[in-house]
Amino acid sequence: MAKLEQLSELLVSEIGQFEKTVHRLERIQREKIGIDTAAFEKVLLHHQKKMEKDGKRF
């Protein structure tokens, strides 16, 4: 019977940790963290125009 109680406690603990992790993931998903790529796109476009000007198209 002691083993059953230990397993039950372990299971309850694991379920609690799982629920906390799910809540964290839900919060991250709600925040909808975006990445601003405008600066990268500007540099890439500038490089593309320079390559076209120099006649080195890929």
C-alpha positions, 0 to 999 in steps of 0.5 A: 500500500505504501508503494501505491501512495508513493506512486500517487504522490509522484503522479500528482506532482508530475501533473502539477508540473505539467499544468504549470508548463501548459500555463506558461506556454499558453501565456507565451502564445497569447503574448504573440512575440513578433520579430522586427525584420525591417532592418535586415530586409533593408540591408538585404535589399541594398545588397541585392541592388548593389549586386545588380548594379555590379552585374553579378546576378545570382 
